[in-house]
Amino acid sequence: MDLNHLQYLINQGEGLRIEFKEAEDSVPSSFYETVVSFSNSDGGTIFLGVDDDGKVKGIDRNAEVSLMKNIITALNSRDCMDPPVYVQPFCINHPDGKVMVIQIPASSQIHSHAGTIYSRDFESDLDITKNQQRLSDLYLRKRNFFTESTIYPHLSMADLDDTLFEKAFTLIRNNKSDHPWLMVDKEQLLKEATLWRKDFQTGQEGLTLAAALIFGKDETIQSLLPAYKVEGMLRKENKDRYDDRINPPLRTNLIDTYLELKAFINKQLPEKFFMEGDQRVDLRDKIFREVIGNAIVHREYTSALSTELIITASEVVITNPNKPYFHGVIDPLGFNPYPKNPNIRKFFTAFGWTDEIGSGVRNTNKYLPLYIPGAHPLFVENDIFKTVVPLRFVSLGNYSDSFISWLGISDHYASHLSEGLQQIELPAECLERNWQQVLLYLVPSWHEKGTQLNALNWSVNQVFVEGEIQRVPSWHEKGAQLLKKKNWYLIGILSLCCLPIALSELMAAFDYKNANTFRNNYLKPLRNAGLIVFTIPDKPTDPDNKYILTQQGKAFLGGLLNKS
């Protein structure tokens, strides 16, 4: 998290997943209540040194170390937090003072502070200890969503691999020599990490699915999850099968799975180094440490579908079965990270393979443009979670003259469009295509996704088959002849919204006179579909408001969504 992202979150104000607390030199008494409520609910971020109105007051710089130490110690003590919560506080220097950030993941367990159970309700921490209905609902939701915490009463220590415990302790020690898990034996480690748990509603207790996945022998994992496997393939020349692969497919523990996938990436992709301050950073390692860690941490392990990592000449694509928190493209700034397997994630963080919650998306967006100039990753949250890492960069701006001419919008907007289209990334394989070939890719893509977005009321009579497109006169020269009128308006508006643009400018571009009709027929559907937003979203009637594309809108316009 950097200063810009910090300010972005502070500007959102307190709510379901954001809490401000003033803290000059000591931990506020209500801090632990919020930790519990975030853990029991959807997770969240606590900002120490910020008042209730979002004004940064800062913490005492001399108290930074003691504050961190006190927080970590208390959250690892069952006297304070039961079960314990492991966090990694960090500080960011704001112009108005130093802010301490504590990110609390959603937990698969029910947590309490001093014997009291809290749940988050908007910006309040509610005591639900004696509310049997709320408690019952909370237990049921966690049991159904966090399948990693499923208890297997007959799973025993004999089913786990002792060598994996030694490997885990070594990884933790190399990453953080004073980690509290290094002070316990392997049985206590399982309890501290909630890999052994008791369901207080059913009375059932024992090792969990997460314990088997991290420390289980291969036969143990295959017995519990007979369909589970992870594939790694290289498809550059032989695109129907493979040029190289991890053989046999991985059906082993998550520690070795991560190491095998990382080694496969290192074998197939080149190193590239970057000086970050005075440190020499391996960009390949930075990017794929996060991408592979994300895929393993967020996978739904009860699904029979496999996880696949496929490297082509133009991109790396990772797909894994998922329980989606929402559907669509993840915005690296505006998204709220939600761990699907929080107990597995705790281990990957302890190993140094993942950082704070949401770091995978943010760090990949930060380092990929340095590895592949101009490129950005695509993360799509659906029943199949897809990560696309381009190995080449091409934007719609490469074809801006042809695209602007094809749209047929006034030359007055040419400069605006040329600049905005540079931000619209195309699939990496488009790099070697001419304008006609790109258009033959985009029109079917727009139609495929446009018809799926009910809010758009996309014209289903649109020509979208390659042979039929080529029979339309001037198909690659005049968009108004190829696209149905409604669809032409929608694509034109999205193109102009690559950069912020006012309603009056949009209407003038299409010589449209009726503002209400324009809003209702085009802008409102595009907003409802999540493709455009206001630049001042909390003040929709502000006269300075403009419209701009979302990440989903950019992916739609660039034809990236048909890769989901």
C-alpha positions as CSV (number, residue, x, y, z in Angstrom):
1,M,0.0,0.0,0.0
2,D,1.4,3.4,-0.9
3,L,0.3,7.0,0.0
4,N,-2.1,7.3,-2.9
5,H,-3.9,4.1,-2.0
6,L,-3.9,5.1,1.7
7,Q,-5.6,8.4,0.9
8,Y,-8.0,6.7,-1.5
9,L,-9.2,4.4,1.4
10,I,-9.4,7.2,3.9
11,N,-11.5,9.3,1.5
12,Q,-14.1,6.4,1.5
13,G,-14.8,7.0,5.2
14,E,-15.6,4.5,7.9
15,G,-17.9,1.7,6.9
16,L,-18.3,-2.1,6.8
17,R,-14.6,-2.7,6.1
18,I,-12.8,0.5,7.1
19,E,-12.2,1.8,10.7
20,F,-10.4,5.0,11.9
21,K,-8.9,5.2,15.4
22,E,-6.9,7.9,17.0
23,A,-3.8,6.5,18.7
24,E,-0.9,8.7,19.6
25,D,1.2,6.4,21.7
26,S,-1.0,3.6,22.9
27,V,-3.5,1.0,21.5
28,P,-7.1,2.3,21.8
29,S,-9.3,0.2,24.1
30,S,-11.8,-0.4,21.3
31,F,-9.1,-1.6,18.8
32,Y,-9.5,-5.3,19.7
33,E,-13.3,-5.2,19.4
34,T,-12.9,-4.0,15.8
35,V,-10.3,-6.7,15.1
36,V,-12.8,-9.3,16.3
37,S,-15.7,-7.9,14.3
38,F,-13.7,-7.7,11.1
39,S,-12.4,-11.3,11.6
40,N,-15.9,-12.5,12.2
41,S,-17.4,-10.6,9.3
42,D,-15.8,-9.8,5.9
43,G,-12.4,-8.5,7.1
44,G,-11.3,-4.9,7.0
45,T,-8.6,-2.4,7.5
46,I,-7.9,-0.3,10.7
47,F,-6.1,3.0,10.4
48,L,-4.4,4.1,13.6
49,G,-3.7,7.9,13.7
50,V,-6.9,8.9,11.9
51,D,-9.9,10.5,13.6
52,D,-13.6,9.6,13.0
53,D,-13.9,12.3,10.4
54,G,-11.0,10.9,8.3
55,K,-8.5,13.6,9.4
56,V,-5.0,12.3,9.8
57,K,-3.6,13.1,13.2
58,G,-0.7,10.7,13.1
59,I,0.8,8.4,15.8
60,D,3.8,9.3,17.9
61,R,6.9,8.3,15.8
62,N,8.7,7.3,19.0
63,A,5.9,4.9,19.8
64,E,5.7,3.1,16.5
65,V,7.8,0.1,17.5
66,S,6.1,-0.4,20.8
67,L,2.6,0.0,19.3
68,M,3.4,-2.7,16.7
69,K,4.9,-5.0,19.4
70,N,1.9,-4.6,21.7
71,I,-0.6,-5.3,18.9
72,I,1.2,-8.4,17.6
73,T,1.7,-9.8,21.2
74,A,-1.9,-9.2,22.2
75,L,-3.4,-10.7,19.1
76,N,-1.3,-13.8,19.6
77,S,-2.5,-14.2,23.1
78,R,-5.7,-16.2,23.8
79,D,-6.2,-14.0,26.9
80,C,-6.9,-11.2,24.5
81,M,-8.0,-12.8,21.3
82,D,-9.4,-16.3,21.0
83,P,-8.5,-17.9,18.7
84,P,-5.4,-15.7,18.0
85,V,-5.1,-13.5,14.9
86,Y,-1.8,-13.0,13.2
87,V,-1.3,-9.6,11.6
88,Q,1.6,-7.6,10.1
89,P,1.0,-3.8,10.9
90,F,2.9,-1.3,8.8
91,C,3.2,2.4,8.7
92,I,2.9,5.0,5.9
93,N,4.1,8.5,6.1
94,H,1.2,10.9,5.3
95,P,1.9,14.7,5.0
96,D,-0.2,15.2,8.2
97,G,1.4,12.4,10.2
98,K,2.4,8.8,10.3
99,V,-0.5,6.3,9.9
100,M,-0.4,2.7,11.1
101,V,-2.3,0.3,8.9
102,I,-3.6,-3.1,10.2
103,Q,-5.3,-5.3,7.7
104,I,-7.6,-7.9,9.3
105,P,-8.6,-10.9,7.1
106,A,-11.9,-12.5,7.2
107,S,-11.5,-15.7,9.3
108,S,-13.0,-19.1,9.0
109,Q,-13.3,-19.1,12.8
110,I,-15.5,-17.3,15.3
111,H,-13.3,-14.9,17.4
112,S,-13.8,-13.3,20.7
113,H,-12.1,-10.6,22.8
114,A,-12.2,-11.0,26.5
115,G,-15.0,-13.5,26.1
116,T,-17.1,-11.2,24.0
117,I,-18.0,-12.0,20.3
118,Y,-18.4,-9.0,18.0
119,S,-19.8,-8.6,14.4
120,R,-19.4,-5.7,12.0
121,D,-22.6,-3.7,11.2
122,F,-21.8,-0.8,8.8
123,E,-19.3,1.2,11.0
124,S,-20.2,-0.3,14.4
125,D,-18.8,-3.3,16.3
126,L,-21.9,-5.1,17.7
127,D,-21.7,-7.5,20.7
128,I,-23.6,-10.6,19.6
129,T,-22.4,-12.9,22.4
130,K,-26.0,-13.5,23.6
131,N,-27.7,-13.2,20.3
132,Q,-28.3,-16.8,19.4
133,Q,-29.7,-16.1,16.0
134,R,-26.8,-13.9,14.9
135,L,-24.3,-16.5,16.3
136,S,-26.0,-19.4,14.5
137,D,-26.1,-17.5,11.2
138,L,-22.4,-16.6,11.6
139,Y,-21.4,-20.2,12.3
140,L,-23.4,-21.5,9.3
141,R,-22.0,-18.9,6.9
142,K,-18.4,-19.6,7.8
143,R,-18.9,-23.4,7.7
144,N,-20.5,-23.2,4.2
145,F,-18.1,-20.6,2.7
146,F,-14.7,-21.5,4.2
147,T,-14.4,-25.2,3.1
148,E,-10.7,-25.2,4.1
149,S,-11.9,-25.4,7.7
150,T,-13.9,-28.6,7.2
151,I,-13.0,-30.9,10.0
152,Y,-12.0,-34.5,9.3
153,P,-12.3,-36.3,12.7
154,H,-10.4,-39.4,11.4
155,L,-7.5,-37.4,9.9
156,S,-4.5,-37.9,12.3
157,M,-0.9,-36.7,12.6
158,A,0.1,-40.0,11.0
159,D,-1.5,-38.8,7.8
160,L,0.7,-35.7,7.7
161,D,4.3,-35.6,6.5
162,D,6.9,-34.7,9.2
163,T,9.4,-33.4,6.5
164,L,6.9,-30.7,5.5
165,F,6.8,-29.4,9.0
166,E,10.6,-29.0,8.9
167,K,10.3,-27.4,5.5
168,A,7.7,-25.0,6.8
169,F,9.7,-24.0,9.9
170,T,12.7,-23.3,7.7
171,L,10.7,-21.1,5.3
172,I,9.2,-19.2,8.2
173,R,12.6,-18.7,9.9
174,N,14.1,-17.5,6.7
175,N,11.3,-15.0,6.2
176,K,10.9,-13.8,9.8
177,S,13.2,-15.1,12.5
178,D,11.1,-14.0,15.4
179,H,7.7,-15.4,14.1
180,P,5.7,-16.7,17.1
181,W,5.1,-20.0,15.3
182,L,8.8,-20.8,15.6
183,M,8.4,-21.1,19.4
184,V,5.9,-24.1,19.3
185,D,6.0,-27.7,18.3
186,K,4.1,-29.1,15.3
187,E,1.0,-30.1,17.2
188,Q,0.7,-26.6,18.8
189,L,1.5,-25.0,15.5
190,L,-1.6,-26.7,14.0
191,K,-3.7,-25.3,16.8
192,E,-2.2,-21.8,16.7
193,A,-2.8,-21.7,12.9
194,T,-6.4,-23.0,13.3
195,L,-5.5,-26.2,11.3
196,W,-6.8,-28.1,14.2
197,R,-10.2,-26.8,15.4
198,K,-13.3,-27.5,17.3
199,D,-16.8,-26.7,16.0
200,F,-18.5,-25.4,19.1
201,Q,-21.9,-25.8,17.4
202,T,-21.6,-29.5,16.6
203,G,-18.9,-30.5,19.1
204,Q,-16.8,-32.0,16.3
205,E,-13.1,-31.4,16.5
206,G,-9.9,-32.4,14.6
207,L,-7.6,-31.6,11.8
208,T,-9.0,-29.6,8.9
209,L,-8.8,-29.8,5.1
210,A,-6.3,-26.9,5.2
211,A,-4.0,-29.1,7.4
212,A,-4.1,-31.9,4.9
213,L,-3.4,-29.6,2.0
214,I,-0.4,-27.9,3.6
215,F,1.1,-30.8,5.5
216,G,-0.6,-34.0,4.1
217,K,1.1,-36.9,2.5
218,D,0.3,-37.3,-1.2
219,E,-1.9,-40.3,-0.5
220,T,-3.8,-38.4,2.1
221,I,-4.6,-35.5,-0.2
222,Q,-5.5,-37.8,-3.1
223,S,-7.8,-39.7,-0.8
224,L,-9.6,-36.6,0.5
225,L,-9.7,-34.9,-2.9
226,P,-9.5,-37.5,-5.6
227,A,-10.1,-35.1,-8.5
228,Y,-7.7,-32.4,-7.3
229,K,-4.8,-31.5,-9.6
230,V,-2.7,-28.6,-10.8
231,E,-1.4,-28.4,-14.4
232,G,1.5,-26.3,-15.7
233,M,2.0,-26.2,-19.5
234,L,4.0,-24.3,-22.2
235,R,2.1,-23.7,-25.4
236,K,4.1,-21.7,-27.9
237,E,4.6,-23.9,-30.9
238,N,2.1,-26.7,-30.3
239,K,-1.0,-24.8,-29.2
240,D,-3.3,-27.8,-29.2
241,R,-1.3,-29.8,-26.7
242,Y,2.0,-28.5,-25.3
243,D,5.7,-28.0,-25.8
244,D,6.6,-28.6,-22.2
245,R,4.6,-29.4,-19.0
246,I,4.9,-30.3,-15.4
247,N,4.6,-34.1,-15.7
248,P,2.8,-35.7,-13.9
249,P,0.3,-33.0,-12.9
250,L,0.7,-31.9,-9.3
251,R,-1.5,-33.7,-6.8
252,T,0.7,-32.9,-3.8
253,N,0.9,-30.5,-0.8
254,L,0.6,-26.8,-1.3
255,I,4.2,-26.0,-0.3
256,D,5.7,-28.2,-3.0
257,T,2.9,-27.2,-5.5
258,Y,4.0,-23.5,-5.1
259,L,7.7,-24.4,-5.5
260,E,7.1,-26.5,-8.6
261,L,5.0,-23.9,-10.3
262,K,7.5,-21.2,-9.5
263,A,10.3,-23.3,-10.9
264,F,8.3,-23.9,-14.1
265,I,7.8,-20.2,-14.5
266,N,11.6,-19.6,-13.9
267,K,12.4,-22.2,-16.5
268,Q,10.2,-20.7,-19.2
269,L,10.4,-16.9,-18.7
270,P,13.4,-14.6,-18.7
271,E,14.7,-12.7,-15.6
272,K,14.6,-9.0,-15.6
273,F,16.0,-6.8,-12.9
274,F,15.0,-3.3,-11.6
275,M,16.5,-0.9,-9.1
276,E,13.9,0.0,-6.5
277,G,15.7,2.6,-4.4
278,D,19.0,0.9,-3.6
279,Q,17.7,-2.6,-4.0
280,R,18.0,-4.8,-7.1
281,V,14.6,-6.4,-7.6
282,D,13.9,-9.5,-9.7
283,L,10.7,-8.5,-11.5
284,R,9.9,-12.0,-12.6
285,D,10.0,-13.2,-9.0
286,K,8.0,-10.2,-7.7
287,I,5.2,-10.8,-10.3
288,F,4.8,-14.6,-10.2
289,R,5.4,-15.0,-6.5
290,E,2.2,-13.0,-6.1
291,V,0.3,-14.6,-9.1
292,I,1.0,-18.2,-8.1
293,G,0.5,-17.5,-4.4
294,N,-2.9,-15.9,-5.3
295,A,-4.0,-18.9,-7.3
296,I,-3.2,-21.4,-4.5
297,V,-4.5,-19.3,-1.7
298,H,-7.9,-18.4,-3.3
299,R,-8.7,-21.7,-4.9
300,E,-11.9,-23.6,-4.0
301,Y,-10.4,-27.0,-3.1
302,T,-13.6,-29.0,-3.0
303,S,-14.2,-28.4,-6.7
304,A,-13.3,-31.2,-9.2
305,L,-11.9,-28.7,-11.7
306,S,-8.2,-28.4,-12.0
307,T,-6.0,-25.3,-11.6
308,E,-4.1,-24.6,-14.8
309,L,-1.1,-22.4,-15.5
310,I,-0.6,-22.0,-19.3
311,I,2.3,-20.1,-20.8
312,T,2.0,-19.0,-24.5
313,A,4.1,-16.7,-26.6
314,S,2.0,-13.8,-25.7
315,E,0.7,-14.3,-22.1
316,V,0.5,-16.4,-19.0
317,V,-3.0,-17.5,-18.0
318,I,-3.9,-19.0,-14.7
319,T,-7.4,-20.4,-14.0
320,N,-8.7,-22.0,-10.8
321,P,-12.1,-22.9,-9.4
322,N,-13.5,-20.3,-7.2
323,K,-16.3,-19.3,-4.9
324,P,-16.8,-15.7,-6.2
325,Y,-17.4,-12.8,-3.9
326,F,-18.7,-10.8,-6.9
327,H,-18.5,-11.2,-10.6
328,G,-16.4,-9.1,-12.9
329,V,-13.0,-7.5,-13.4
330,I,-11.1,-6.5,-10.3
331,D,-10.1,-2.9,-10.0
332,P,-6.6,-2.7,-8.4
333,L,-7.5,0.5,-6.5
334,G,-11.2,0.1,-5.7
335,F,-11.5,-3.5,-4.8
336,N,-12.0,-4.9,-1.3
337,P,-9.8,-8.0,-1.0
338,Y,-11.4,-11.1,0.5
339,P,-9.4,-14.2,1.4
340,K,-11.1,-17.4,0.3
341,N,-8.8,-19.6,2.4
342,P,-7.6,-17.4,5.3
343,N,-5.8,-20.2,7.1
344,I,-3.9,-21.3,4.1
345,R,-3.1,-17.6,3.4
346,K,-1.6,-17.2,6.9
347,F,1.0,-19.8,6.1
348,F,1.8,-18.3,2.7
349,T,2.3,-14.9,4.4
350,A,4.5,-16.5,7.0
351,F,6.6,-18.1,4.3
352,G,7.0,-14.7,2.6
353,W,5.1,-15.9,-0.5
354,T,2.2,-13.4,-0.1
355,D,2.1,-10.0,1.6
356,E,-0.8,-8.1,3.0
357,I,-4.4,-8.8,1.9
358,G,-4.8,-7.7,-1.8
359,S,-1.1,-7.4,-2.4
360,G,-1.2,-9.9,-5.3
361,V,-3.4,-7.7,-7.4
362,R,-1.6,-4.4,-6.4
363,N,1.9,-5.7,-6.7
364,T,1.3,-7.4,-10.0
365,N,-0.1,-4.1,-11.3
366,K,2.9,-2.3,-9.9
367,Y,5.7,-4.5,-11.3
368,L,4.3,-5.9,-14.6
369,P,4.6,-2.6,-16.5
370,L,8.3,-2.7,-15.5
371,Y,8.7,-6.3,-16.8
372,I,6.6,-5.7,-19.9
373,P,6.5,-2.0,-20.6
374,G,2.9,-0.7,-20.8
375,A,1.3,-4.0,-19.9
376,H,-1.2,-4.6,-17.0
377,P,-2.6,-7.9,-15.6
378,L,-6.2,-8.8,-15.8
379,F,-8.0,-10.4,-12.8
380,V,-11.5,-11.7,-13.3
381,E,-13.6,-12.9,-10.4
382,N,-16.1,-15.6,-11.5
383,D,-16.8,-19.2,-10.8
384,I,-13.5,-19.7,-12.5
385,F,-11.0,-17.1,-11.3
386,K,-8.8,-16.0,-14.2
387,T,-5.5,-14.2,-14.1
388,V,-4.0,-13.0,-17.4
389,V,-0.4,-11.7,-17.4
390,P,0.5,-10.3,-20.9
391,L,4.0,-11.0,-22.1
392,R,3.6,-8.4,-24.9
393,F,1.8,-5.0,-24.8
394,V,-0.5,-3.7,-27.5
395,S,-3.2,-1.0,-27.0
396,L,-6.1,0.2,-29.1
397,G,-4.0,3.4,-29.3
398,N,-1.8,1.5,-31.8
399,Y,-4.8,1.7,-34.2
400,S,-6.2,5.1,-33.1
401,D,-6.3,6.8,-36.5
402,S,-8.2,3.8,-38.1
403,F,-10.4,3.4,-35.0
404,I,-11.4,7.1,-34.9
405,S,-12.1,7.2,-38.6
406,W,-14.2,4.0,-38.3
407,L,-16.2,5.5,-35.4
408,G,-17.0,8.5,-37.5
409,I,-16.9,10.9,-34.6
410,S,-16.0,14.6,-35.3
411,D,-12.3,15.4,-35.7
412,H,-12.8,17.8,-32.8
413,Y,-12.5,14.7,-30.5
414,A,-9.5,13.1,-32.2
415,S,-7.0,14.3,-29.7
416,H,-9.2,13.2,-26.8
417,L,-9.7,9.8,-28.3
418,S,-6.1,9.3,-29.3
419,E,-4.9,9.9,-25.8
420,G,-7.6,7.8,-24.2
421,L,-7.3,4.8,-26.5
422,Q,-3.7,4.4,-25.3
423,Q,-5.1,3.1,-22.0
424,I,-7.2,0.4,-23.7
425,E,-5.1,-2.7,-23.7
426,L,-5.8,-5.4,-26.3
427,P,-5.1,-9.1,-25.9
428,A,-1.4,-9.6,-26.4
429,E,-1.8,-11.8,-29.5
430,C,-3.2,-8.7,-31.3
431,L,0.3,-7.3,-31.5
432,E,0.9,-8.9,-34.9
433,R,-2.5,-8.1,-36.3
434,N,-3.5,-5.3,-38.7
435,W,-6.6,-3.1,-38.2
436,Q,-9.0,-5.3,-40.1
437,Q,-7.9,-8.3,-38.1
438,V,-8.2,-6.4,-34.8
439,L,-11.7,-5.3,-35.8
440,L,-12.7,-8.9,-36.7
441,Y,-11.7,-9.8,-33.1
442,L,-13.3,-6.8,-31.3
443,V,-16.8,-6.9,-32.9
444,P,-17.6,-10.5,-32.0
445,S,-16.1,-9.9,-28.5
446,W,-18.3,-6.8,-28.0
447,H,-21.4,-8.8,-29.1
448,E,-20.6,-11.8,-27.0
449,K,-20.3,-9.8,-23.8
450,G,-22.8,-7.1,-24.7
451,T,-25.6,-9.6,-25.0
452,Q,-24.6,-11.0,-21.5
453,L,-24.9,-7.6,-19.9
454,N,-28.7,-7.3,-19.7
455,A,-28.5,-3.7,-18.6
456,L,-27.1,-2.7,-22.0
457,N,-30.1,-3.9,-24.0
458,W,-27.5,-4.7,-26.7
459,S,-29.0,-5.2,-30.1
460,V,-29.0,-9.0,-30.8
461,N,-29.3,-8.4,-34.5
462,Q,-25.7,-7.3,-34.6
463,V,-23.6,-9.0,-37.3
464,F,-20.7,-10.7,-35.5
465,V,-19.6,-13.8,-37.5
466,E,-16.4,-13.1,-39.5
467,G,-17.8,-14.1,-42.9
468,E,-20.9,-12.0,-42.4
469,I,-18.9,-9.0,-41.2
470,Q,-16.8,-9.1,-44.3
471,R,-19.9,-9.0,-46.5
472,V,-21.0,-5.7,-45.0
473,P,-19.9,-2.8,-47.3
474,S,-17.1,-0.7,-45.8
475,W,-17.1,-2.8,-42.6
476,H,-13.6,-1.8,-41.6
477,E,-14.0,1.9,-42.6
478,K,-17.4,2.9,-41.2
479,G,-18.6,1.7,-37.8
480,A,-22.1,3.1,-38.4
481,Q,-22.5,0.6,-41.3
482,L,-21.2,-2.4,-39.3
483,L,-22.7,-1.7,-35.9
484,K,-26.4,-1.5,-35.1
485,K,-27.3,2.1,-34.1
486,K,-27.7,1.3,-30.4
487,N,-24.4,-0.6,-30.3
488,W,-22.6,2.1,-32.2
489,Y,-23.7,4.7,-29.6
490,L,-22.5,2.4,-26.8
491,I,-19.1,1.8,-28.3
492,G,-18.7,5.4,-29.1
493,I,-19.5,6.5,-25.6
494,L,-17.2,4.0,-24.1
495,S,-14.4,5.2,-26.4
496,L,-14.9,8.8,-25.4
497,C,-15.0,7.9,-21.7
498,C,-11.5,6.5,-21.8
499,L,-10.7,10.0,-20.4
500,P,-13.1,11.9,-18.2
501,I,-15.7,13.7,-20.3
502,A,-18.8,15.7,-19.4
503,L,-22.4,14.9,-20.4
504,S,-22.5,18.0,-22.6
505,E,-19.4,16.9,-24.5
506,L,-20.7,13.4,-25.0
507,M,-24.0,14.7,-26.4
508,A,-22.2,17.1,-28.7
509,A,-20.1,14.3,-30.1
510,F,-23.2,12.5,-31.3
511,D,-25.2,15.7,-32.0
512,Y,-27.7,14.5,-29.5
513,K,-30.2,17.1,-28.2
514,N,-32.3,15.5,-25.4
515,A,-30.2,15.0,-22.2
516,N,-32.8,12.8,-20.4
517,T,-33.1,10.4,-23.3
518,F,-29.4,10.2,-23.7
519,R,-28.9,9.5,-20.1
520,N,-31.7,6.8,-19.9
521,N,-30.9,5.1,-23.2
522,Y,-27.1,5.0,-23.0
523,L,-25.4,6.4,-19.9
524,K,-27.6,4.7,-17.3
525,P,-27.3,1.3,-18.9
526,L,-23.5,1.7,-19.1
527,R,-23.4,2.7,-15.5
528,N,-25.7,-0.2,-14.4
529,A,-23.5,-2.6,-16.3
530,G,-20.4,-1.3,-14.4
531,L,-18.7,0.0,-17.5
532,I,-18.6,3.7,-16.6
533,V,-18.8,5.7,-13.4
534,F,-19.0,9.3,-12.3
535,T,-15.7,11.0,-11.5
536,I,-17.4,12.3,-8.3
537,P,-19.5,9.2,-7.4
538,D,-20.7,10.4,-4.0
539,K,-22.2,13.6,-5.6
540,P,-24.0,12.5,-8.7
541,T,-25.6,15.9,-9.3
542,D,-22.4,17.9,-8.9
543,P,-22.1,20.1,-12.0
544,D,-18.4,19.2,-12.3
545,N,-19.1,15.5,-12.6
546,K,-17.8,13.7,-15.6
547,Y,-18.0,10.1,-16.9
548,I,-15.0,7.7,-17.1
549,L,-14.4,4.0,-17.8
550,T,-14.1,1.5,-15.1
551,Q,-11.6,-1.4,-15.2
552,Q,-14.5,-3.5,-16.4
553,G,-15.3,-0.9,-19.1
554,K,-11.6,-0.9,-20.3
555,A,-11.6,-4.7,-20.5
556,F,-14.9,-4.7,-22.4
557,L,-13.8,-2.1,-25.0
558,G,-10.4,-3.9,-25.5
559,G,-12.0,-7.3,-26.0
560,L,-10.4,-8.7,-22.9
561,L,-13.6,-9.9,-21.2
562,N,-14.1,-12.7,-23.7
563,K,-11.0,-14.3,-22.1
564,S,-13.0,-14.9,-18.9
